[in-house]
């Protein structure tokens, strides 16, 4: 099998690099490149055997179709990006130096368009639509935020063993806030709460009940404690 080498200025051009360059060029063929090829074909056609009119019209039609497809793709991408504004997404962010990829989650602030490139902004940083790996509904985001806030408030409570008859009333408002927040949540939102913290809240309510400190809607003088089964019945 013979191999034809490419010679330029008396030197053999690296065939591999040429093939890679050609492939890259073909991969990025756009309507401008297509038009240039068509013009070149007309410029260098054989005057004794000019291009057939039918073929010329066919190529123009192909060019027009290509342009319309690219414009449609551009419009679709812009519409898709615009629809994400205000939504929460997760993108893969690649470090240009190390090549390491990390997931970044945040709200899409705005859409940036430059030519045919469309990107979304998260915390002031731009990302390609191709970088998106997860998209969250507003219900999911709201439930996740409520759960994070609730769990954070729970973590601020003192150790259960530190509650005494002398200081029990000082913790009533904090535990009451947790219980009230819990009862105001939907079943879907409660699924995001830590099960361990939910059981812990019951223990705090019962501990306060031992010292005559009651949580409205959960305990009273007649019923100073609740159990896990009772809590599960309200979910």
C-alpha positions in Angstrom: 0.0 0.0 0.0 1.5 3.3 -1.0 1.4 6.5 1.1 1.3 9.9 -0.5 3.3 12.4 1.5 2.5 16.1 1.4 5.5 18.3 0.4 5.5 22.1 1.1 8.5 24.4 0.4 10.7 21.3 -0.1 9.8 19.8 3.2 7.5 16.8 4.0 4.6 18.0 6.0 3.6 15.8 9.0 0.7 13.9 7.6 -0.8 13.1 11.1 -1.0 16.7 12.1 -2.5 17.6 8.7 -5.2 14.9 9.1 -6.0 16.1 12.6 -6.2 19.7 11.4 -8.5 18.7 8.6 -10.7 16.7 11.0 -10.9 19.6 13.4 -11.8 21.9 10.5 -14.5 19.6 9.3 -15.9 19.3 12.8 -16.3 23.0 13.1 -17.7 23.6 9.6 -20.3 26.4 9.8 -22.4 28.3 7.4 -19.5 30.8 6.7 -17.2 28.0 5.8 -19.8 26.4 3.6 -20.3 29.7 1.8 -16.6 30.1 1.2 -16.4 26.6 -0.3 -19.2 27.4 -2.6 -17.6 30.7 -3.7 -14.3 28.9 -4.3 -16.0 26.2 -6.3 -17.6 28.9 -8.6 -14.3 30.8 -8.8 -12.2 27.8 -9.9 -14.8 26.0 -12.0 -13.8 24.9 -15.6 -15.2 27.7 -17.9 -15.6 25.0 -20.6 -17.7 22.9 -18.3 -19.4 25.3 -15.8 -21.4 24.1 -12.9 -24.9 22.9 -13.8 -27.6 25.4 -12.8 -29.5 22.7 -11.0 -26.5 21.7 -9.0 -25.9 25.4 -8.1 -29.4 25.9 -6.9 -29.2 22.6 -5.0 -26.1 23.8 -3.1 -27.7 27.2 -2.4 -30.7 25.4 -1.0 -28.3 23.3 1.2 -26.6 26.5 2.4 -30.0 28.0 3.3 -31.1 24.9 5.1 -27.8 24.8 7.1 -28.2 28.5 8.1 -31.8 27.9 9.2 -30.8 24.8 11.3 -28.0 26.7 13.0 -30.3 29.7 13.7 -32.9 27.3 15.1 -30.3 25.6 17.3 -29.1 28.9 18.6 -32.7 30.0 19.4 -33.4 26.7 21.1 -30.3 26.9 23.3 -31.1 30.5 24.2 -34.7 29.6 25.1 -33.5 26.7 27.2 -31.0 28.9 29.1 -33.5 31.6 29.7 -36.0 29.1 31.1 -33.5 28.2 33.8 -33.1 31.8 35.2 -34.2 31.6 38.8 -33.9 27.9 39.0 -31.3 25.9 40.9 -28.9 23.7 38.9 -25.7 21.7 39.5 -22.9 22.1 37.0 -19.6 20.3 36.6 -16.7 22.8 36.9 -13.3 21.8 35.6 -10.1 23.4 36.9 -8.1 24.5 33.9 -4.8 23.9 35.8 -5.4 20.6 37.5 -8.2 19.2 35.3 -10.1 18.3 38.5 -13.9 18.4 38.2 -16.2 19.6 41.0 -19.9 20.0 41.3 -21.2 23.5 41.9 -24.9 24.1 42.9 -26.6 27.5 42.8 -29.3 29.6 41.3 -29.1 30.7 37.7 -28.8 34.5 37.8 -28.8 35.5 34.2 -28.0 34.3 30.7 -24.9 35.5 28.7 -24.9 35.3 24.9 -21.9 36.1 22.7 -22.4 35.2 19.0 -23.5 31.6 19.0 -22.3 30.9 22.5 -24.9 30.9 25.3 -23.8 30.6 29.0 -25.5 30.8 32.4 -24.3 32.7 35.4 -24.1 31.1 38.9 -22.6 33.3 41.7 -21.1 35.5 39.0 -19.3 32.7 37.2 -20.3 31.6 33.6 -20.9 28.0 32.7 -21.9 26.3 29.5 -25.3 24.6 29.2 -23.4 21.4 28.5 -21.9 21.6 32.0 -25.3 21.2 33.7 -25.7 17.8 35.3 -28.8 18.4 37.6 -31.8 20.7 37.5 -34.0 21.1 40.5 -37.7 22.1 40.8 -38.7 25.1 42.9 -40.5 22.7 45.3 -37.3 20.7 45.8 -35.2 23.9 46.4 -37.7 25.3 48.9 -37.9 22.0 50.8 -34.1 21.6 50.9 -33.7 25.2 52.2 -36.4 24.7 54.9 -34.7 21.5 56.0 -31.3 23.0 56.1 -32.6 25.9 58.2 -34.5 23.6 60.5 -31.5 21.2 61.0 -29.3 24.2 61.7 -31.6 25.5 64.4 -31.7 22.1 66.0 -27.9 21.9 66.2 -28.0 25.1 68.2 -29.9 23.4 71.1 -27.9 22.6 74.2 -27.0 19.1 75.2 -30.1 17.3 76.4 -28.4 16.5 79.7 -27.8 20.2 80.4 -31.5 20.9 80.8 -32.5 21.2 84.4 -35.6 22.5 86.3 -33.8 25.9 86.7 -33.1 26.5 83.0 -35.8 24.4 81.2 -38.1 27.5 80.6 -35.1 29.2 78.8 -35.2 26.6 76.0 -39.0 26.6 75.5 -39.0 29.2 72.7 -36.3 27.3 70.7 -38.0 24.0 70.9 -41.4 25.6 70.3 -40.0 27.1 67.1 -38.8 23.7 65.9 -42.1 22.1 66.6 -44.1 24.9 65.0 -41.9 24.9 61.9 -42.2 21.1 61.6 -46.0 21.1 61.8 -46.3 23.8 59.2 -44.3 21.7 56.6 -45.9 19.6 54.0 -45.3 15.8 53.9 -42.9 16.3 51.0 -40.9 18.9 52.9 -40.6 16.8 56.0 -38.9 14.1 54.0 -35.8 16.3 53.8 -35.5 16.6 57.6 -32.9 14.5 59.5 -34.6 11.6 61.1 -32.1 11.7 63.9 -32.9 15.3 64.6 -36.6 14.6 64.5 -36.3 12.0 67.1 -34.1 14.4 69.1 -36.8 17.1 69.0 -39.2 14.6 70.6 -36.7 13.9 73.3 -36.3 17.7 74.0 -40.1 18.1 74.1 -40.4 15.3 76.6 -37.5 16.5 78.7 -39.0 20.0 79.0 -42.4 18.3 79.9 -40.7 16.7 83.0 -40.2 20.2 84.3 -43.6 21.6 83.5 -42.5 23.4 80.3 -45.0 22.5 77.6 -44.9 23.0 73.8 -48.1 24.3 72.3 -49.6 21.7 69.9 -47.4 18.9 71.2 -47.7 18.7 75.0 -49.8 20.1 77.8 -50.3 19.8 81.6 -52.7 16.8 80.9 -50.3 15.3 78.4 -46.7 16.4 79.2 -45.0 14.1 76.7 -45.3 12.7 73.2 -43.9 9.5 71.7 -42.2 8.7 68.4 -45.4 6.9 67.2 -47.4 10.1 67.9 -44.9 12.1 65.8 -45.0 9.6 63.0 -48.8 9.8 62.9 -48.6 13.5 62.2 -46.3 13.1 59.2 
